[in-house]
Every structure is written in C-alpha cells, then in structure tokens.
C-alpha cells in the first residue's frame, strides 16, 4: 500500500538520510557510554557509574525512537556496525581513558549529536515534517542538557 502522509517520497528519503546519521550518532554514543559505565575507575566511580547507566539507558530508548521514525517515513533504518561507522561523526574509543577523558568524550559526543539533530530539524522543517521536527527537538534538548551536566563535572 502506498504511503500518503503529506510528505513526498524525495523529502521522506532526504529526512530519512539525516535521521540515519542521528541514529548512528545515538547508537555510537550509546556504545561508548555503556563501555565507560563498565570500565570507569577512580574516586568518582560510584557517581559516574550510575550516571553513565542512566545515560546509556536513555540513549538505547532514543535509538529505537529514531529508527521507528525512519520507518514511519517508509525508509529503511541502518542497523549494522559497518553502516553506523560510515554514518556517525562520533569517534570510536577502543582504549580505556581516565574518568576526565571519558567525560570529555561524552560531552563531545552529545554536542555532535546536537549538531546532527539541528540538521535533521532543518530538513524536516523544510519538508513540512512536523512529526520528525518535534521528536528530534526533544532529542536535541536531551543532548544539550546531558552535555551541560557532563561539562559541569570538569569545572
């Protein structure tokens, strides 16, 4: 059955491409945050271990929300490590940095995801896709708030 939601195929595909980048950033940030949760050491272990757990759980749910929005637009969502690796702007961390570098990397990751979110919102606004713009505005606010909270730990 043809999709008829008031957004043309070309616009849906373009928005889907932008959302795929946000999905890749979200998933990459989820993996990094979860790894840091497992591997945190030092004097801030308890607070950072708990904070990272809250953050990776939120990112896990966000990835599903973004992927389902892509599918709502009748575009296929990426779902492999290789696809995410090509789409994300978040650098992979294969080592175990100290707690300050972990926090710094997560600040950077959330700021990157905020930039990606803004690109999605611009594309959605241009196509009259209020549903995507609304969902991603919520994601943008969450990334900005999380970056602020993490950045505050470094002062």
ROVO-518620 format. One record per residue: residue number from 1; z negated, x negated, y of N, C-alpha, C, O, CB in turn. Coordinates in pm, 1 decimal, decimal comma. Each point is the difference from the previous one (the first is absolute). Glycine has a CB too. Layout:
residues N
REC:i:n.zz:n.xx:n.yy:ca.zz:ca.xx:ca.yy:c.zz:c.xx:c.yy:o.zz:o.xx:o.yy:cb.zz:cb.xx:cb.yy
REC:NUM:Z:X:Y:Z:X:Y:Z:X:Y:Z:X:Y:Z:X:Y .
...
END
This chain:
residues 155
REC:i:n.zz:n.xx:n.yy:ca.zz:ca.xx:ca.yy:c.zz:c.xx:c.yy:o.zz:o.xx:o.yy:cb.zz:cb.xx:cb.yy
REC:1:0,0:-84,6:-117,3:0,0:84,6:117,3:0,0:-89,3:123,8:-75,3:-97,1:7,1:-46,7:282,7:-131,2 .
REC:2:204,4:-153,3:218,8:9,7:-78,3:123,8:-126,2:15,9:83,8:-61,9:106,4:2,3:311,5:-79,6:-4,3 .
REC:3:-286,1:-133,2:69,7:-116,2:1,2:87,8:42,0:49,7:138,8:101,1:-43,9:54,9:-207,4:-147,6:-184,9 .
REC:4:28,2:282,4:184,8:30,0:56,1:131,4:-130,0:15,7:77,2:-57,7:108,6:5,4:261,8:12,1:-95,0 .
REC:5:-249,7:-231,0:149,6:-127,1:2,3:72,8:19,0:-22,7:149,5:-97,3:-18,4:73,1:-15,9:-64,1:-278,6 .
REC:6:238,4:83,9:250,9:26,5:-16,7:142,7:19,6:-143,5:44,8:6,3:-27,4:119,8:-136,4:229,7:-87,4 .
REC:7:139,8:-293,5:-126,9:25,0:-141,0:30,8:120,4:-41,7:-84,4:-1,6:13,6:-122,3:-246,5:-63,3:177,0 .
REC:8:351,2:-0,5:10,8:121,1:-38,5:-70,5:-20,5:-114,6:-96,6:-96,7:-75,4:10,3:222,5:153,6:184,0 .
REC:9:-32,9:-90,3:-289,0:-10,0:-101,7:-105,5:-9,1:-140,9:57,5:-84,0:-78,9:-43,4:213,1:229,2:-107,8 .
REC:10:-44,6:-182,5:247,2:-0,7:-135,4:56,6:-134,9:-31,0:65,8:-53,4:-109,6:-16,8:302,6:124,6:53,9 .
REC:11:-303,8:80,1:37,0:-130,8:-19,7:63,3:-110,0:-12,8:-105,1:-89,1:-83,8:13,4:167,5:213,0:187,4 .
REC:12:-72,6:-46,4:-305,4:-101,1:-8,9:-105,9:4,7:-135,9:-68,3:-104,0:-58,1:-31,1:119,7:305,7:-4,2 .
REC:13:104,8:-298,2:11,9:13,0:-131,1:-63,9:-51,9:-111,4:89,7:-65,3:-93,0:-47,4:262,7:177,7:-79,1 .
REC:14:-168,4:-75,5:256,0:-49,5:-102,4:93,8:-152,4:3,2:8,2:-65,0:-104,5:-2,3:278,4:122,2:134,7 .
REC:15:-269,0:100,3:-122,8:-146,5:12,7:4,3:-58,7:-49,7:-132,0:-103,6:-66,5:-0,9:119,3:264,4:160,1 .
REC:16:49,8:-166,0:-270,0:-45,4:-47,6:-130,5:-2,8:-151,8:-9,2:-89,7:-56,8:-62,2:181,1:264,0:-37,1 .
REC:17:7,1:-273,6:161,2:0,5:-146,8:2,4:-119,9:-53,1:77,3:-65,5:-94,6:-43,7:315,9:94,8:28,8 .
REC:18:-279,0:60,1:128,6:-115,8:-42,9:78,8:-129,7:27,4:-75,9:-89,9:-84,0:-2,8:217,5:128,3:215,4 .
REC:19:-136,4:72,8:-273,6:-119,6:33,1:-77,7:-16,4:-93,3:-119,6:-112,4:-31,3:-39,0:135,1:269,6:110,9 .
REC:20:88,4:-283,1:-130,2:-7,8:-93,4:-112,9:-62,3:-132,1:43,6:-73,8:-62,1:-76,5:276,1:169,6:-26,9 .
REC:21:-173,3:-150,2:224,9:-63,2:-121,5:53,1:-149,3:22,3:20,2:-81,0:-88,0:-28,9:296,2:23,4:142,0 .
REC:22:-251,2:182,9:-63,4:-142,2:30,9:17,0:-69,1:7,1:-135,8:-113,0:-46,5:-14,7:163,8:172,6:226,9 .
REC:23:15,7:-68,8:-310,1:-56,9:4,8:-135,1:-21,1:-141,0:-53,9:-104,3:-29,1:-58,6:217,0:250,5:17,5 .
REC:24:-15,5:-308,2:60,3:-12,2:-139,1:-46,9:-113,9:-71,2:71,9:-76,6:-72,6:-63,3:322,9:67,1:13,1 .
REC:25:-258,6:25,0:180,7:-111,5:-60,1:74,4:-133,1:54,4:-50,3:-95,6:-75,4:-18,6:243,3:47,8:220,3 .
REC:26:-153,5:157,9:-223,5:-123,7:63,5:-45,8:-40,4:-53,1:-136,7:-116,5:-33,2:-22,2:173,3:238,9:153,6 .
REC:27:38,7:-213,7:-222,5:-30,9:-46,8:-134,8:-37,7:-147,5:0,4:-92,8:-40,6:-70,0:249,3:211,5:-23,3 .
REC:28:-85,7:-250,5:171,1:-31,7:-143,5:9,2:-139,4:-20,7:58,4:-75,2:-85,8:-46,4:319,8:32,9:74,3 .
REC:29:-278,3:130,7:72,8:-132,2:-9,0:61,9:-107,4:50,0:-97,0:-110,8:-53,5:-3,2:214,1:84,9:231,9 .
REC:30:-70,5:70,3:-306,9:-92,3:47,4:-104,5:-29,8:-113,4:-98,5:-116,4:-27,7:-29,1:206,3:264,1:52,3 .
REC:31:14,1:-301,5:-74,0:-20,5:-108,0:-98,0:-83,8:-113,2:57,6:-90,8:-51,0:-65,6:309,3:109,3:-39,7 .
REC:32:-187,3:-97,1:228,2:-73,1:-109,3:64,2:-147,1:38,8:19,6:-89,8:-79,6:-27,7:302,0:4,3:144,1 .
REC:33:-235,8:195,9:-69,1:-137,4:46,1:24,6:-77,8:8,0:-131,0:-117,2:-37,1:-5,2:195,4:166,9:206,6 .
REC:34:-13,4:-81,6:-306,7:-66,9:10,5:-129,7:-32,9:-138,8:-55,1:-108,5:-21,3:-54,0:229,3:237,7:9,2 .
REC:35:-28,7:-309,2:58,1:-25,7:-137,6:-43,4:-117,5:-60,7:76,3:-86,8:-64,8:-58,6:329,9:39,1:1,5 .
REC:36:-244,6:47,2:187,0:-110,2:-53,8:80,7:-132,5:65,5:-38,5:-103,7:-66,2:1,2:264,0:21,8:187,7 .
REC:37:-158,6:171,8:-222,6:-120,3:69,7:-47,7:-53,6:-68,6:-125,9:-120,6:-21,2:-12,9:205,0:239,7:109,9 .
REC:38:4,5:-252,8:-188,6:-42,0:-64,5:-124,3:-51,5:-141,0:23,0:-90,2:-45,5:-70,4:256,4:183,1:-50,9 .
REC:39:-109,8:-206,9:219,0:-21,1:-143,8:10,8:-83,3:-45,5:119,6:-12,5:-120,2:23,6:226,2:99,0:-137,6 .
REC:40:-270,2:113,5:188,9:-81,4:-36,0:116,5:-125,9:-73,9:-45,6:-62,4:36,8:-99,5:150,4:163,7:227,2 .
REC:41:-123,4:-303,4:-54,6:-124,9:-72,9:-22,8:-60,4:-31,9:136,1:64,0:17,8:103,6:20,0:-117,1:-323,7 .
REC:42:-205,2:53,1:218,1:-61,6:-44,8:123,6:-107,2:93,5:52,1:-37,1:97,3:-65,6:248,1:-208,4:117,2 .
REC:43:-260,7:79,9:69,0:-115,8:71,5:54,1:28,5:147,0:31,7:-94,0:78,2:13,8:17,5:-294,4:79,3 .
REC:44:201,2:255,1:-81,6:35,0:138,6:33,8:52,5:76,2:-121,1:66,9:102,4:13,5:-14,9:-176,2:219,1 .
REC:45:-83,7:22,1:-351,3:54,0:58,7:-122,6:-22,0:150,7:-6,9:96,2:75,4:-15,0:-137,1:-292,1:-99,0 .
REC:46:-83,9:262,1:124,6:-29,6:141,8:-20,7:76,1:89,6:96,9:62,7:97,4:-41,6:-287,7:-162,3:-41,3 .
REC:47:219,8:33,1:210,3:64,1:87,7:98,2:152,1:-2,9:-12,5:64,5:104,4:9,8:-257,6:-141,9:144,0 .
REC:48:251,9:-81,6:-175,5:146,1:-7,7:-10,3:50,7:57,0:-131,9:104,9:64,2:-3,7:-109,5:-265,7:150,1 .
REC:49:-68,9:178,6:-253,7:38,1:56,0:-129,6:9,3:153,0:11,4:97,4:59,9:-45,4:-209,4:-254,3:-76,7 .
REC:50:12,1:255,9:181,6:-0,5:146,1:16,9:108,8:46,5:98,5:68,3:99,4:-24,8:-315,5:-98,9:-24,5 .
REC:51:262,4:-72,6:159,7:101,0:37,1:98,6:140,1:-7,8:-59,7:80,6:91,2:18,2:-230,8:-173,8:164,7 .
REC:52:179,2:-25,8:-254,0:132,3:-15,9:-60,0:26,4:110,8:-102,4:112,7:48,1:-11,6:-126,4:-297,6:47,3 .
REC:53:-89,6:290,0:-109,6:18,0:107,7:-97,8:39,1:130,2:69,3:91,4:69,2:-44,7:-259,0:-179,0:-106,8 .
REC:54:99,9:142,7:258,3:34,5:119,9:76,9:143,8:-9,2:50,7:74,8:97,6:-5,2:-316,4:-69,6:73,1 .
REC:55:279,3:-145,1:-19,4:133,7:-17,7:55,9:108,7:5,5:-106,4:103,5:62,9:21,9:-204,2:-199,9:158,3 .
REC:56:79,8:73,1:-294,7:107,4:4,7:-100,3:13,3:139,2:-58,7:110,8:40,7:-35,0:-150,1:-281,4:-18,4 .
REC:57:-70,7:315,7:41,5:10,7:138,4:-47,7:79,9:86,2:98,2:80,6:83,5:-41,1:-300,7:-109,5:-78,2 .
REC:58:197,4:5,3:247,3:73,5:74,7:102,5:148,2:-36,2:-4,6:85,4:87,9:12,0:-291,5:-80,2:133,4 .
REC:59:237,3:-135,4:-162,6:139,1:-43,9:-7,5:69,9:54,6:-124,7:118,1:34,3:5,1:-181,2:-241,5:120,7 .
REC:60:-8,9:215,2:-237,0:57,0:54,0:-123,0:44,3:145,0:21,3:110,0:38,5:-39,6:-256,3:-192,4:-97,3 .
REC:61:60,6:232,4:198,8:34,9:139,6:28,1:114,1:9,7:100,9:86,4:87,0:-11,1:-323,0:-20,8:-37,5 .
REC:62:236,5:-155,4:146,3:105,5:-0,7:101,2:135,5:-31,7:-61,5:100,7:59,3:38,5:-268,6:-128,6:132,6 .
REC:63:171,6:-23,1:-265,7:127,1:-35,1:-64,9:60,2:122,9:-66,7:120,8:22,2:8,7:-201,4:-258,1:-46,2 .
REC:64:-1,4:315,1:-28,1:48,6:121,4:-65,0:52,4:100,0:103,2:104,1:62,5:-20,7:-268,2:-98,4:-166,5 .
REC:65:92,8:50,4:296,5:42,4:92,2:105,2:135,7:-41,2:58,5:86,8:84,5:21,5:-328,4:-37,3:31,3 .
REC:66:259,1:-175,7:-27,5:126,5:-49,5:56,3:113,0:18,7:-101,4:108,4:46,0:35,9:-233,7:-214,7:105,9 .
REC:67:100,5:133,4:-267,8:103,0:14,5:-103,6:41,6:146,2:-16,1:118,4:30,3:-15,1:-210,9:-232,0:-103,1 .
REC:68:-4,7:291,0:121,5:33,0:141,8:-14,1:76,9:52,8:120,8:81,3:91,3:-14,5:-285,1:-62,5:-126,1 .
REC:69:180,1:-83,9:258,5:79,0:40,4:116,3:144,4:-46,7:-15,4:93,1:71,9:36,3:-298,7:-81,9:108,8 .
REC:70:224,1:-110,5:-198,8:135,3:-50,1:-25,9:72,6:97,2:-93,4:115,4:35,5:23,9:-192,4:-276,4:7,4 .
REC:71:9,2:283,1:-136,8:60,1:92,7:-95,9:24,3:136,8:62,8:98,3:66,4:-33,0:-212,1:-188,8:-152,9 .
REC:72:26,1:165,0:275,4:19,6:127,2:69,9:132,0:-1,3:76,4:65,1:103,4:14,5:-314,4:-74,3:5,6 .
REC:73:288,2:-146,4:28,2:125,2:-15,5:74,0:119,5:-17,5:-93,5:111,9:-22,5:46,1:-240,8:-79,1:142,0 .
REC:74:106,0:111,8:-319,5:104,1:-11,7:-101,8:58,3:-140,7:-7,8:119,0:-18,8:-25,1:-66,8:258,8:60,8 .
REC:75:-139,4:-338,3:-13,6:35,6:-141,1:-12,8:-90,5:-55,4:-110,0:-115,1:41,9:-12,5:188,5:-66,4:260,7 .
REC:76:-22,3:-69,0:-327,5:-82,5:-59,5:-104,3:-90,5:-107,1:59,5:42,9:-80,2:83,0:135,4:127,7:-254,0 .
REC:77:-303,8:-47,8:127,7:-100,2:-95,3:49,1:5,6:-128,2:-82,4:12,6:5,8:-122,3:-160,8:184,2:199,1 .
REC:78:139,0:-306,1:-11,1:-10,0:-124,8:-76,1:-131,5:-1,8:-77,4:-98,8:60,1:42,3:240,3:-181,9:129,1 .
REC:79:-141,7:52,3:-285,0:-122,2:0,5:-78,7:-21,1:-124,7:-83,9:-78,4:2,3:-94,9:98,9:240,2:90,5 .
REC:80:47,8:-351,4:37,5:-19,5:-122,8:-77,2:-46,4:-112,7:92,5:19,8:4,6:121,4:157,5:68,0:-287,4 .
REC:81:-238,9:-172,6:105,5:-44,4:-115,6:77,3:116,9:-67,1:70,4:-12,0:-41,3:115,4:-176,1:8,2:-276,0 .
REC:82:300,7:22,1:91,7:115,3:-67,4:61,2:53,1:80,6:118,1:36,8:-57,9:102,2:22,0:-44,3:-324,4 .
REC:83:-54,1:233,9:210,1:43,2:82,4:113,0:-96,9:-14,1:116,9:41,7:-19,4:114,2:66,8:181,1:-273,1 .
REC:84:-237,4:-151,9:129,7:-99,1:-12,6:106,9:7,0:-136,6:65,8:-11,7:-11,3:122,1:-135,6:172,3:-242,3 .
REC:85:166,4:-266,0:38,7:8,9:-135,6:53,8:115,1:-16,5:98,3:-11,8:-74,2:97,5:-87,9:-8,3:-308,5 .
REC:86:209,8:150,6:186,2:115,6:-7,8:89,3:-20,1:81,5:127,5:57,4:-32,1:104,1:87,4:-1,6:-303,9 .
REC:87:-225,8:138,8:191,9:-14,6:93,0:112,0:-118,3:-31,4:91,7:4,1:31,6:118,9:99,6:139,0:-263,4 .
REC:88:-207,8:-231,9:91,0:-122,1:-18,8:77,9:10,5:-116,3:98,0:75,5:-94,8:-21,6:-203,0:188,7:-169,0 .
REC:89:51,2:-84,9:297,4:-14,0:-110,0:95,9:-134,2:-70,7:-16,2:-29,8:-94,2:73,4:178,7:216,9:86,4 .
REC:90:-229,2:-78,3:-254,7:-133,2:-55,8:-22,2:10,2:-116,4:-97,2:56,9:12,5:-108,4:-164,8:211,9:151,9 .
REC:91:51,8:-337,5:-3,0:6,6:-120,9:-82,2:-95,1:11,7:-118,8:-113,5:46,1:12,1:174,6:-182,9:190,7 .
REC:92:-10,7:93,4:-317,2:-81,4:-1,4:-121,1:-99,8:-116,0:7,2:30,6:-106,4:53,7:158,8:210,4:-187,8 .
REC:93:-307,2:-82,0:80,1:-101,2:-105,6:-10,6:-23,7:-25,9:-147,5:-50,9:86,5:-71,3:-59,2:-21,0:291,8 .
REC:94:146,6:-184,2:-266,6:-18,4:-31,2:-141,5:-126,7:-80,6:-25,3:-39,3:-19,5:-115,0:286,1:24,2:88,0 .
REC:95:-310,7:-51,4:133,2:-123,4:-76,0:-15,2:-121,6:86,6:26,4:8,1:122,6:7,9:113,1:-329,1:58,9 .
REC:96:-234,2:138,8:-53,3:-126,3:67,7:30,7:-53,3:-59,9:129,9:-70,7:-100,7:-2,8:19,1:145,5:-245,0 .
REC:97:84,9:15,9:360,8:-47,7:-52,5:127,9:-148,4:30,0:20,3:-58,7:79,9:-73,1:288,8:-51,1:168,4 .
REC:98:-290,2:-93,9:5,0:-138,7:32,4:33,2:-3,5:137,1:68,6:103,9:57,0:33,3:-163,6:-304,7:-10,0 .
REC:99:-61,6:299,0:-3,0:-14,1:137,0:49,3:65,5:20,0:136,1:58,5:105,3:25,2:-270,4:-88,3:-152,8 .
REC:100:203,0:-116,7:215,8:59,9:15,3:133,1:151,6:11,1:-8,0:61,2:79,5:71,2:-251,5:-208,3:26,4 .
REC:101:250,1:48,6:-184,5:145,1:7,4:-15,3:40,3:130,6:-67,4:104,1:57,1:32,5:-92,4:-307,6:-46,1 .
REC:102:-93,1:298,1:-79,8:27,8:130,9:-60,7:4,4:107,5:108,9:94,7:78,2:8,0:-206,8:-150,3:-224,4 .
REC:103:9,4:74,4:298,8:-7,4:100,8:106,2:117,4:-16,0:96,4:61,0:99,2:39,9:-312,7:-94,1:-59,7 .
REC:104:283,7:-128,4:57,4:112,6:-24,9:91,2:131,5:49,1:-59,6:81,2:61,2:69,2:-202,4:-260,0:23,1 .
REC:105:141,6:171,7:-220,8:122,9:45,3:-64,9:8,9:151,9:-5,6:108,0:57,1:14,6:-107,9:-266,1:-149,4 .
REC:106:-113,4:273,8:113,7:1,2:146,3:-3,8:23,3:58,7:139,3:68,2:101,5:13,7:-223,5:-107,3:-210,9 .
REC:107:99,1:-57,4:300,4:30,3:43,5:137,4:150,5:-7,8:22,3:61,8:95,9:46,3:-288,3:-175,6:36,9 .
REC:108:284,8:-35,3:-116,3:144,2:-18,6:18,2:79,2:103,9:-79,6:98,3:54,5:50,2:-136,0:-300,4:-13,2 .
REC:109:-3,9:273,4:-159,1:70,0:97,8:-82,6:-3,6:139,5:58,7:100,9:70,5:-0,1:-156,1:-207,7:-196,2 .
REC:110:-60,4:177,3:246,3:-10,5:133,3:60,9:78,6:7,4:130,3:56,2:104,5:32,7:-281,9:-76,2:-137,4 .
REC:111:230,0:-136,9:178,2:80,8:-1,3:122,3:148,9:8,5:-32,6:74,9:67,7:70,4:-252,6:-203,1:44,3 .
REC:112:220,9:68,1:-219,6:140,0:9,8:-44,4:30,1:144,0:-41,0:102,9:55,5:38,3:-104,5:-297,4:-116,2 .
REC:113:-87,3:301,5:0,9:21,1:139,1:-42,7:2,1:94,9:120,0:70,8:100,7:-2,4:-182,9:-152,6:-216,8 .
REC:114:35,7:21,1:323,3:4,0:81,8:121,8:137,9:-10,7:65,6:55,9:100,5:43,8:-304,9:-134,0:-9,8 .
REC:115:303,4:-87,7:-27,2:134,8:-18,5:56,2:103,3:77,6:-82,5:86,2:68,4:55,3:-152,2:-297,1:31,6 .
REC:116:56,3:217,3:-218,6:92,6:71,9:-87,8:-14,3:150,4:21,0:99,9:71,8:3,4:-111,0:-258,7:-172,8 .
REC:117:-111,2:234,5:183,3:-23,8:142,4:23,9:68,6:46,9:127,2:59,8:107,6:2,6:-278,0:-126,2:-121,6 .
REC:118:209,9:-60,8:223,3:65,2:36,9:125,9:151,6:11,0:-16,4:63,1:87,0:60,0:-248,1:-200,5:65,2 .
REC:119:243,2:25,4:-206,2:144,8:8,1:-25,4:35,5:129,6:-72,5:100,4:64,0:31,1:-88,6:-315,0:-41,5 .
REC:120:-94,7:288,6:-85,8:23,7:125,4:-72,6:-10,1:118,4:96,5:84,3:89,7:-2,3:-175,8:-191,8:-211,2 .
REC:121:-10,4:102,2:296,9:-19,9:111,1:93,7:119,8:13,1:93,5:46,0:111,2:25,9:-295,4:-144,4:-37,5 .
REC:122:300,7:-79,1:62,5:117,4:5,2:88,2:120,0:61,3:-71,9:69,8:84,5:55,9:-154,4:-286,7:66,6 .
REC:123:108,5:159,3:-246,8:111,9:54,6:-76,8:-19,7:148,5:-29,0:94,1:78,8:9,3:-57,3:-304,4:-111,5 .
REC:124:-158,8:263,1:67,4:-29,3:140,9:-28,5:15,5:85,9:125,6:57,6:108,6:-5,7:-215,7:-179,8:-176,5 .
REC:125:107,7:23,2:293,7:13,3:74,6:125,9:146,7:20,4:36,6:39,7:108,8:41,8:-259,1:-202,8:35,6 .
REC:126:299,6:-11,2:-93,5:142,0:8,1:34,8:73,5:103,3:-85,5:98,6:58,6:44,9:-106,2:-298,7:24,6 .
REC:127:-39,6:262,7:-192,3:64,8:94,4:-90,8:-65,2:138,4:1,7:44,3:90,0:-71,4:18,7:-283,4:-70,9 .
REC:128:-167,3:210,9:223,1:-70,1:128,4:1,5:-82,0:24,4:-125,2:-19,9:114,6:-40,3:200,3:-27,5:182,6 .
REC:129:-228,2:-194,2:-203,9:-79,8:9,1:-122,6:-148,9:-5,5:35,7:-64,8:-104,2:-10,6:250,8:-5,0:-124,6 .
REC:130:-236,8:222,6:177,0:-140,0:7,2:43,0:-96,5:-25,0:-115,0:-108,3:-54,7:21,4:176,0:215,3:155,7 .
REC:131:-30,1:-121,2:-299,8:-88,0:-20,4:-114,9:-28,1:-147,1:-25,8:-114,6:-39,6:-21,5:203,4:248,9:-76,1 .
REC:132:17,3:-290,0:100,1:-18,1:-144,3:-19,7:-75,2:-60,7:117,6:-91,8:-79,8:-19,3:303,2:70,4:-116,3 .
REC:133:-172,5:47,2:258,4:-66,7:-55,9:118,5:-149,2:29,9:-3,4:-81,2:-86,5:32,9:292,8:113,2:99,9 .
REC:134:-248,5:94,6:-172,1:-141,4:38,1:-5,9:-74,8:-81,5:-104,8:-107,1:-54,1:27,6:168,2:285,1:46,7 .
REC:135:-4,3:-239,7:-195,0:-66,7:-74,7:-106,0:-17,0:-146,2:38,4:-107,2:-57,6:-18,6:202,5:215,0:-150,4 .
REC:136:10,5:-217,2:222,5:-4,1:-142,7:30,4:-87,1:-27,5:122,6:-56,4:-108,8:11,5:285,4:82,8:-111,4 .
REC:137:-240,9:120,8:190,5:-93,3:-16,8:112,2:-142,8:-15,3:-52,9:-77,4:-80,6:51,7:229,2:216,6:99,2 .
REC:138:-185,8:-59,4:-252,5:-131,5:-16,0:-63,8:-15,6:-136,3:-63,9:-106,2:-61,5:9,5:100,3:305,6:-50,2 .
REC:139:111,2:-291,9:-24,5:-3,3:-133,5:-60,1:-15,7:-107,0:108,0:-78,0:-93,9:-15,7:221,8:175,3:-174,6 .
REC:140:-69,5:-66,7:299,4:-7,7:-94,9:111,4:-143,5:-9,5:51,5:-52,9:-109,7:17,9:292,0:161,2:44,9 .
REC:141:-301,0:62,3:-39,2:-137,8:-0,1:50,8:-95,1:-68,4:-98,1:-91,3:-71,2:41,7:139,3:283,3:83,5 .
REC:142:-27,3:-190,9:-254,6:-85,8:-62,4:-100,7:18,4:-151,5:-1,7:-97,8:-74,0:-10,4:109,0:283,8:-126,6 .
REC:143:113,0:-256,5:147,2:24,6:-145,0:2,1:-58,6:-63,5:126,1:-59,0:-107,9:-6,5:269,1:142,1:-128,1 .
REC:144:-194,3:31,0:247,4:-56,0:-54,1:124,6:-152,3:-6,3:-5,9:-59,8:-99,3:41,4:256,3:190,6:84,4 .
REC:145:-258,9:13,9:-176,9:-146,3:3,3:-8,8:-51,3:-106,3:-97,3:-97,4:-69,5:29,1:100,6:315,5:24,2 .
REC:146:62,1:-258,3:-167,8:-43,6:-99,4:-98,9:16,7:-141,4:55,3:-87,1:-84,8:-19,5:150,0:241,7:-167,5 .
REC:147:48,3:-182,5:255,6:20,3:-132,4:61,1:-110,8:-28,3:100,4:-52,9:-111,1:2,6:302,5:130,9:-33,9 .
REC:148:-285,5:76,5:113,1:-107,4:-17,0:97,4:-133,1:-31,8:-69,3:-71,4:-91,7:40,7:190,5:249,8:114,6 .
REC:149:-151,7:-82,0:-259,8:-127,7:-21,6:-68,4:-5,0:-139,5:-62,7:-101,5:-69,0:8,7:84,3:316,3:-54,2 .
REC:150:126,1:-287,7:-16,7:4,7:-133,4:-60,7:-4,1:-109,8:107,1:-70,5:-100,0:-14,1:201,6:195,0:-179,3 .
REC:151:-54,7:-74,3:299,4:4,3:-98,7:109,4:-139,8:-19,3:59,5:-35,8:-110,5:40,7:275,4:174,8:10,6 .
REC:152:-317,1:42,4:-46,5:-135,8:-7,5:56,1:-90,9:-92,0:-80,0:-94,7:-56,2:54,9:124,1:286,8:31,5 .
REC:153:-1,8:-246,6:-215,5:-80,5:-89,7:-83,3:18,7:-146,0:38,1:-86,3:-83,2:-28,2:102,8:248,5:-156,0 .
REC:154:94,0:-196,4:247,2:33,8:-140,2:32,2:-51,6:-44,0:136,0:15,6:-116,8:35,8:185,8:141,4:-176,3 .
REC:155:-261,2:63,4:216,2:-48,6:-35,3:135,3:-135,5:-66,1:-7,3:-56,5:-36,5:103,1:184,0:227,0:-5,9 .
END
